[in-house]
Amino acid sequence: MTTIFYGREGDVLCITIGEPQAAISQEHENDVLLRVHPETGKIVGMTMLNFMSRFSNLAKEQPLPVHMELHAA
C-alpha cells in the first residue's frame, strides 16, 4: 500500500510506502527528504516541500494512474 498526501496550506507532498513505520529523514536534494528505515536502509517514504511551486509549469490536472520509481541514492 502506498499513501500519497498533499497539504495545500504548507505546499507539502508526503508519500508513504507500505504501513507507516519508524524512519530517519535524509535530505536528498533541495526540499526533498527521503524517509529511510533505520535498520534496513530501505526507503519507506518521501516528503517534498514546495511541491506546487516546483511544478507550477505543469497542467493543473494530471491523468491517473501516475507511475513513479524511487531509488536509493
Buried (B, 14 or more C-beta within 10 A) or exposed (E): EEEEEEEEEEBBBBBBBEEEBEBEEEEBEEBBBBBBBEEEEBBBBBBBBBBEEBEEEEEEEEEEEEEEEEEEE
